Amino acid sequence: MEEKKFKTNIKCMGCVAQFTPFIQDEEGVESWEVDTTSPDKILTVKGDISVEEVRALVVEAGFEVKEVIAA
């Protein structure tokens, strides 16, 4: 299972709730979490999904993906 990390502007539990419907049933996503306590608001996604697919989901949900962090 591959892990990818992203800087985002998903900054609170309300934001996490807004993002959840976009990723929860996405094919290839085994698990995900957002560290809202981190200054970089790190989104960690585990599974067989591409960086581009995750970026598209975040943008579709109305958030920004600032950069990909090498895992």
N, C-alpha and C positions, 0 to 999 in steps of 0.2 A: 504494500500500500504506500503510495507516494504522498508526501506532505509538502504543501506549498504555503508560503506566508506572504501576506500583502499588507502594506500600509493603507489604511482607509480613514474615512471620516465618520465611521459608525461609532458614535461616542457615548451612547447611553442604552439602557435596556429597551427604551421605546424604539430606538433605531434598530436594535437587534430584532425586536418584534416585527418591525416593518420589513426587514430583510429576510426573515425566516421563510415566508411563503415562496420566495424566489429560489431558495436553495434546498429546502427540506426534502423535496421529492425529486431533485435533479439526479438524473442517471449518472452513476459513477462516483457520487459523493457518499463516502462511508461515514464521515463525521466532520463537524466543523465547529468553530468557536471564535468569538471575538473577545480579545482582552481589552475591555473598555477602560481598565485602570492604567494601561500603558499609554505614554504620551503619543505613540504612533498608532494606537488603536489597531493592533495587529489582528488580522483575520487569518486563521489557520484552517486549511481545508485538507482533509485526508481522503484519498481515493484515486480513482482513475478518471481524472478530469483535467483538461488542459488549462494552462494559465489564461489563455484567451477566453475560454468558456467561463471561468470564474470572473474575469474582468467584466465580461458582458452581463453577467448576473448582477454584479454589484452596481454597475451603471444603470441597468434596467430598473433596479430597486430605488434609484435616485441618489446614490452615493458615489463618492470618488474613490478611485484606486490610484494612489499616488506613485507607488513603485512596487516592484516585486522584490522580495528579499530572498536571497539564496538560502535554501533549507539545508 
